[in-house]
Structures are given as structure tokens and as C-alpha cells.
Amino acid sequence: MSVSERIWRTEAKPYIRLLPAAIGVQPRGRSLRLQRVLTDFGCEHSFGHAAARVLEHYGFEISASAVRETTLAHAQRASEQLEQEYEKPFRIFARLGRPAGHC
């Protein structure tokens, strides 16, 4: 997918890109929904096959390297979250018995 945009110049900045901010995207960026698609397809198949499935299901081309990059980034984030969970105690038991001072 490509979008043409007008790039503005000022004396203070060599260029100003108004479109990305207006529509909430960044150049060569991927929406969270697209990241989820790429990660799902990338986990199930080879990255090349996943790119072909994106074309089949959504009608646009994306490179296998983009699928790989997105899939591995999410895998890394998931791994870090699991490591944080593994550092926590396995179970936290409720206090047994009656509170002090009760008969």
C-alpha cells in the first residue's frame, strides 16, 4: 500500500509531514491489527508463506522480512512477560487460622 503526501518545508525544519499525524500512522509503520495478523500467520507458517497469506486474505503485499520482524518482536515481548511472571511466587496462600485476638 502506498499513499502520496505533500511534504512541507519551513525555515526551522527541513520538512514537515502532516499526514501521518493526522491519520495516526507512521511511515513504514504497522497498525496493531496488522501486527496481530502478521504475528498469527508468522507463527503458523514460514515467513514467506505468511506473506503470501496476507496477500490472499487482505489483498496487499508485504515482505517476508516484515512478517519476520514483527513476529520476532512480539515473541521477544512475550518472552519478557513470561520471565516476569516466572519471577513471581507460584502461589500465594491465604492466611490460615483466625486472626489474633479472636476466641
Secondary structure, 3 states (H helix, E strand, C coil): CCCCCCEECCCCCCCEEHHHHHHCCCCCCCCHHHHHHHHHHHHHCCHHHHHHHHHHHHCCCCCHHHHHHHHHHHHHHHHHHHHHHHHCCCCCCCCCCCCCCCC
